[in-house]
Amino acid sequence: MACTRARDLLILPHIPQASKDSWFSSIDLRQQDIPELDVSSFARRETPGPASRPNAQSSDIFAAEQRSVEESAPPVLWRRPSEHDADRLGDPLTRVVILESYAEHLEVVGAGARRGVILHKLMEELLIGELAGELGASVARARELLHQLVSDVNDDKSRPDPNEMAAAALRGLALPEIAELRPHLVPEIAIWGHDEVGLLAGRADALAIIEERVDAAIDWKSDVNPTPAVREAHVQQLHEYLSATGALRGAIVYLTSGEVAWILRS
């Protein structure tokens, strides 16, 4: 405003101690050419301060007031079940899982977070129809996604194979139990809810929505050889999603092995 014409009266402060490097000194406002405001015509008036009051504060009163403030604004904590998934850049619960035992030890080149991110993206694009459900297109898309994720030419980490990832994604959707639900699957849906523990928020990999009701929640997993502890964590995560969506069942789909573990809401 100091650099514009004032309609009536513009009073500019004079800051003699302003540094030459400050914003105030960056423009010559020619303040020396401006007449100083004459305040001699204004009568000096003393403004009495507020009457002092005795300080009745005590440690007990302070503690009571502190409790009142804390109780009036309880912290809001959100649980995010899949936040720490190894393939996706709580308390353990014992649940019933309907699955077969897979003793085979699989070896996959480039297994890890990169492969998991690409697999999840492939599953999403295949379900929404953005990606054609055939191997050649899926391999090309997996290669493109890998190129986007790996920008450092000096990155010497083992890279996942686009051919293997594309085949795993298509194989997962072709599993009989998933193929049956595929017409009803909607990918990457944000969900939230609350229970006796607190608030919950997350993103379901896919929900089977039939007649405007969530029939099943699907959780894609790229883990190659998940340990029993990791499997139990996956079960807990899916139970959280079942609670938030109201679905009575859910499936953990291990895309590498083709295993489908069905979970029933307790």
URWOSUL-V771435 format. One record per backbone hydrogen bond with DSSP energy under -0.5 kcal/mol. NH is the residue of the N-H (numbers start at 1). CO is the residue of the C=O. If there is no record, write none. Layout:
NH_CO ; NH_CO
//
This chain:
4_1 ; 12_10 ; 15_13 ; 16_14 ; 18_15 ; 22_19 ; 25_22 ; 26_23 ; 29_27 ; 33_30 ; 34_31 ; 39_37 ; 42_39 ; 43_41 ; 48_46 ; 56_54 ; 62_58 ; 63_59 ; 64_60 ; 65_61 ; 66_62 ; 67_63 ; 68_64 ; 69_65 ; 70_66 ; 71_67 ; 72_68 ; 73_69 ; 73_70 ; 74_71 ; 77_75 ; 79_199 ; 81_79 ; 83_80 ; 85_82 ; 88_85 ; 95_93 ; 97_95 ; 98_262 ; 99_97 ; 102_100 ; 103_101 ; 106_104 ; 111_108 ; 115_110 ; 116_112 ; 117_113 ; 118_114 ; 119_115 ; 120_116 ; 121_117 ; 122_118 ; 123_119 ; 124_120 ; 125_121 ; 126_122 ; 127_123 ; 128_124 ; 129_125 ; 130_125 ; 131_125 ; 134_132 ; 138_134 ; 139_135 ; 140_136 ; 141_137 ; 142_138 ; 143_139 ; 144_140 ; 145_141 ; 146_142 ; 147_143 ; 148_144 ; 149_145 ; 150_146 ; 151_149 ; 153_151 ; 155_152 ; 156_154 ; 161_109 ; 162_160 ; 165_161 ; 166_162 ; 167_163 ; 168_164 ; 169_165 ; 170_166 ; 171_167 ; 172_168 ; 173_169 ; 174_170 ; 175_171 ; 175_172 ; 178_175 ; 179_175 ; 180_176 ; 181_177 ; 182_178 ; 184_181 ; 185_181 ; 185_182 ; 186_207 ; 188_205 ; 189_204 ; 190_188 ; 191_202 ; 193_200 ; 195_198 ; 199_77 ; 200_193 ; 201_79 ; 202_191 ; 204_189 ; 206_218 ; 207_186 ; 208_216 ; 209_184 ; 209_207 ; 210_208 ; 210_213 ; 213_210 ; 215_208 ; 215_213 ; 216_208 ; 217_249 ; 218_206 ; 219_251 ; 220_218 ; 221_253 ; 231_227 ; 232_228 ; 233_229 ; 234_230 ; 235_231 ; 236_232 ; 237_233 ; 238_234 ; 239_235 ; 240_236 ; 241_237 ; 242_238 ; 243_239 ; 244_240 ; 245_241 ; 246_242 ; 249_215 ; 250_263 ; 251_217 ; 252_261 ; 253_219 ; 253_251 ; 254_252 ; 254_259 ; 255_221 ; 255_253 ; 258_254 ; 259_254 ; 261_252 ; 262_98 ; 262_260 ; 263_250 ; 264_96 ; 265_248
//
